[in-house]
Amino acid sequence: MLDLLIDGRLELGCRYWRQSDGICGLRPRRCKARDIFAKKSCRLRDALAGRALQGGDTLYPTRPSLIDRMWQATFSVEGAAKAGADGDGLLLSRTQPRSKQAPNASLPEIQHPMLDAYFAALPAGRAPRILGSRTLFVADTRVEAMRLAEIGLKRSRARFIENGHRPPGDTLEDIISAFDIHVGAPDDVIASLQADTALARTTDLVFQVHSIDPPHPLILRSIELIAEKVAPALGWSRSRESSPRFAAAR
């Protein structure tokens, strides 16, 4: 119904969230999370397509076109392969947990194998849809950006450690690297994003300001600088047909 109201502009993102097991009455020890997600996503596609569900009921109104606007979020190579095999879009996270085997791996180093698996599994003739999410804060000067980053990231670092994670370094530069943040004046952020080789393989890009959490007026200013300076340097224009697509999220 929402997709009808907004003239077919809804994008439907899906992800298995383990914390919902108790709410949904699931018992993950008795079945694999990936199997649960596969079963539920098939049922969702059946509903959108208007196929009969358990008991013979059907969804009304049906919306089969939404099936072509489904995305899957994942942290794993296996999950990326499933998104490709299903012909869905792939949602890449703005940051990811590091493995014990590679605690200092960069985000592109983690996400390139996921991208490889997605492309390998994508059906022939199916256009790839890959959204890269990144933490981004742009200020008029590098000094101002780093001052605000230090305030916000110290809070984030404390919460990170409280939750039992390994301390992400002591210096501001260490924390910025560990949290996969692109921060600074426009030229700094442009250079940082251009060095992110995983983004070169995406079709869409979304920016967020998590972790730094600056005051609201400066978030608005950051969005202005992204639209006016950063995004155009990465190939974006105001044309509706421009590609890749960009968005800023709080």
N, C-alpha and C positions, 0 to 999 in steps of 0.2 A: 504493500500500500504506500509506504514511504517513497519507493522508487517511482511509482505512478505520480505521486504528488510533486516530485521534483524533476519530472520529465526525463527519467532514465539516467540520472547522474549519480546514483548510489554505487559505491564500491564496497564489496562485502569481504571483510577480512576474517579469517578463521585461525584459531590456534588451540591446541590442547593445553589446558591450564591445570596442572596437577592439584593446585590448592582447591579446586572446585570439586574434588572427588567426594568429600563428605557431603557437600550441598546436593550433589546429584545422586547420592546413594551408591556411588561406584566403589569397588574394592580393587584398587590397582595391584595388590599382591596376587590376585587371581587371574589377572589378564594384563597384557601389555598396553601401555598408554597409546602406543602407535596403532594398535589394533582397534582400540576404542575410537580413536579419532577417525580412522578409515571408515569404520562402520557408520558413525554419526554423519560424516561428511557425505557419504553415499545417500543416506536417508534425506539429507538436506537437498541434494541435487534432485532426487526423486520428487520431493515436495514442490520445489520451484518449477520443475518441468510439468507438473500436473499429474504425475503418475500416482496410482493408488497407494496409500500407506497402510500400515497395520489396521485392520478393521474395515478397510475399504474407503476410508475418508480421503479426500483430496484437499489441497490448499486452495483457498479462494481469496483474492484473485491469483491465478498462476502468474509466474514471471520468469519464463525460461531464459530470457535475455540476461538475467542476473547471473546465470551460470558462467557466462563469458566474462563476468566482472568479479569473479571470486579470487581471493588472494590467500595464501597460506604463510603464516609466520613460523619460523623455526630457528633453532640454534644449531642444527645438525646437518651433516651431509645427507643422511638418510631422509630427513624431512624435506630438504631441497629437491632431492630426486623424486619424492612423491609429488611435490608441487608441480614439477615438470611433467611427470607422467600423467597427472590429472589435467594438464593444460592450463593450470591456474597461474596467477601471478605469484612471484616470490617476494616476501617482505624480509628485508635484511635489517637487523637491529642496529641501533646507534652505538651499542657497545655489547660485548659478550664476555662471559666468564672464560678465563684462560684454563687450559688443562694443566695437570701436574707435570705432564711431559714437556709442555712448552709454555711456562708461566710468563714469559716475556714476549710472546708472539704479538705481532701487530694485528690490528683488526683486518686489514686487507689479507694478511697471510692466513687468517682463520676463514675468511669468507670466500677466497678464490676457489678452494675445493668445493664449497657449496655451490658456487656459480657453475663450476665445471659439471657437477652432477646434475644440476638443473638443465643446462643446455643439452647434455647427453640424453636425458630422459624425455625432453620435450618432443611431442609428436611432430612428424614431418609436416611442414606447412603452417604450423602453429606459431604465431608471432610471440616472442618472449615479452614478458612484462616483469620488470624487476625494479622494486622500489628500495632505494638506499636511504636509510634514516641516519642522520648525524646530529650530534650535539654541537651547536654553533652559537657563539655570541660575538657580535661585532660592535665596537665602539668607535667614536671619532678618533681616538688616539690609542696606541698600544698601552700606554701607561694606565689610562682609565680602565681599559678592558682587563688588564692583569690585576689591578687593584680590586675590582669587583670579583674576579675569578678567585682570588685568594680568600676572600670573605666566604663565598658560597662553598668552595671546595673543601675548606677546613671543616665546615659543618657536615658535608657529605662524607668526608674521610672518617670523621668520628662515628657516624651512623654505620658506615661500611664495616668498621672494626667491631662495633657493638654487635653486629649481626654474624660475627664469627669469621669474617673474611680476612685474608692475609693483608697486612697494611700495604697500601699502594705507594710506598716510598715516603720520603720526608719533605722533599723540596716541592715547590709549586710545579716545576717542570715535570717532576716524577708523577705527580697526581694528574696533571693534564694528560700525560701520555697514558697512564693506567686507565683513566676514564674515557679515553678516546675523544677528546674535546678539541674543537677548532675555535680558537679564540684570539682576538687581537683587533687591530685596525683592519680596514678592508683589504689592503694589500697582503697583510699577514695571513688572513683567512683564505683569500684566493689561492695563495701559494700552498697553503696547507691542504686545501681540498684538491688542488691539482696534483698533489703528490699522493693522494689516496687512489691507488690503482684499481681498487674494487669499484669505485664510483664510475670509472670510465666504462664499465660494462653494464651500468644500470640504464633504465629507460625513464625513471622518475626519481625525484629527490625530495625528501622532506627534512626540514630543519626543526630542531627542538632546543629549548634552553634549560633542560633539566641539569641538575648538579650545580650550575652557577647561580641560578635563581636571582637575577638582578631585580631592582625595583621596577615596577610596571612601566613608568615613562621610558626607562632605558631599554626595556624589551621592545617597546614600540619603535624606538630609535634604531634598534638593531634590525628590526624587520624592514625599516626604510632603507638602511644601508645595504641589506641583503638584496632588496628589489632594485635599488639604484646602481649598485656597484658590483656586488659579489655575483649574483645570478647572471647578469649579462656577460661577465668575464668567463662564465662556464658554458655559454652558448644559449642562454634563455633570452627570449624576446617577448613582447606583449601580445604577439600574434597567438590566437587560439590554436593554430596548427603547429606551434613551435614544439620542438622535442629536444631534450627531455622536459618533462613537466616538473615544476617546483612548487613547494608549499612550505609555509612556516607554521609551526604548532607550538602552543604553550606547554 
